[in-house]
Amino acid sequence: MIHQTWAEKETIRTIECIHTDAKKYMVNRALTAGKSYELKNETEEFYFVIDNTGKIGGYYKEYFKG
């Protein structure tokens, strides 16, 4: 259950959100275009960042300029 400690984990780098135009989900509630977020973990398809809610969220890489 490594995902439970991601918030306390050292930040890998900071990435900027470039858009919140999601086709299926309401991403604009948790991300703001133009804002930078702390990257805590990364997979092939997702970035895991501390979003506007203050919690870790997993988002498609297409929303970020990495």
Helices and strands as residue ranges (DSSP letters): G 2-8, E 13-17, G 27-29, E 36-42, E 46-50, E 56-60, G 61-63, E 64-65
